[in-house]
Amino acid sequence: HVGSCSQLSDYLGDDVLCLARHPTASDSPPPHPTMLLRRHAQSGFSSLSSEEDEYFGGVDPFAELEARLASDAPPPPPPASDEQVLATTHAWVKAVIVDMKVCPFSHSVDKAGLPQGGVTYPITRASSVEQLYQAFWEQVGELDRVDEREVATVLLLAPEFTSGSAEGFDAFADSLNEALTSLKLEEKLQLVFFHPGFAFRDGKERMGGEGAAANFARRSPVPMINLLRTPQVRAAQKGIPTGSVYDTNEKNLASVGSEQLQEMLHRCEWSALEGRTYLPHQTRAAIESAANR
C-alpha cells in the first residue's frame, strides 16, 4: 500500500524513502511490524534531475520567471469556510441524494443505512496526497471504533484537493481501492467517490451525449470520499439490486437534464428541484415478480 501511495505522493518516494520490515521476514526480523522513513540526501536545486542540477550549477533557471508570473497573477479567491462547505454539501445531499433518491437508503441529510444510523461530514483542508491519505485513514479508524447505529456512513469532504482535476482524483481513488484489497478490508469497508467533474467510464456516451446526465449521480460540490460499511451495503443490495439503482438514477437525472444539473452545480443552488417527482426504485422482489409473469 505504501509503495502504491508513493507513486502519487508529493514527497513519499521522491524526498522520503519508506522501508518496511515484518516479523515474518527471514533475514533479521524485527519484533514488531516496522516502517523506517528516511529522507533522501539532496543538494542543489531539488526539483531538477541530478544531470540538470549539475548543468545549471545548482541554480534554478526558472525561478526569476516563476516569481514574475506569480507577482502578475491575480490573487486566488478565498477558500470557502467550513460552514459554507458544509451548508452547500447538505443542500446537495438533500436535493440529489435524498429527495431524488440517488441513494435509496439515505433517509435524510443526517440518517442513512441499514440499519439506520448517523451520517458524519468531516472536512479536511488537505491539498496534498499525503495529507488526504492521513485524513482518510483517520476516518477509517473512527468508523471502526463506533457502532453502526451511531455512525452508518462518512462523507469526507476535501474542498482543496484536486477540485479541478477529476482524473487526478480518480488516480487517488484507485490507490485507496487497491489498499482495501491488499489490506483485506473489503469485508468491512467500501468506498464511493464524488467529484465536481466526475464521469462514468462504463463504455456509454457520458461526455455530452444522452447519458451525460447520469454523471450527476456522482458530481458533488467538492471532492468527497464516502466510507460505507460493507455489511450494510450487502443488506441494501438484497433489497434493491445495484444495477436497478443505476438505471433508475439515470432516468431520473435525465428527466432534469445535464445542462440544468450543471448549472445548479455551478451555482450550488438546487431549489429548482423542489417539488419534482421521480421514478421509484424497484425492489428485488418486484423485479423478480415481473420477470416471472
Buried (B, 14 or more C-beta within 10 A) or exposed (E): BBEBBBEBBEEBBEEBEBEEBEEEEEEEEEEEEEEEEEEEEEEBBEEBEEEEBEEBEEEBEEEEEEEEEEEEEEEEEEEBEBEEBBBBBBBBBBBBBBBBBBBBBBBEBEBBBBEBBBBBBBBBBBBBBBBBBEBBEEBBEBBEEBEBEEBBBBBBBBBBBBBEBBEBBBBBBEBBEEBBEEEEBEEBBBBBBBBBBBBBEEEEEBEEEEBBBBBBBBBBBBBBBBBBBBBBBEBBBEEBBEEBBBBBBBEBBBEBEBEEBBEBBEEBBBEBBEEEEBEEBBBEEEBEEEEEE
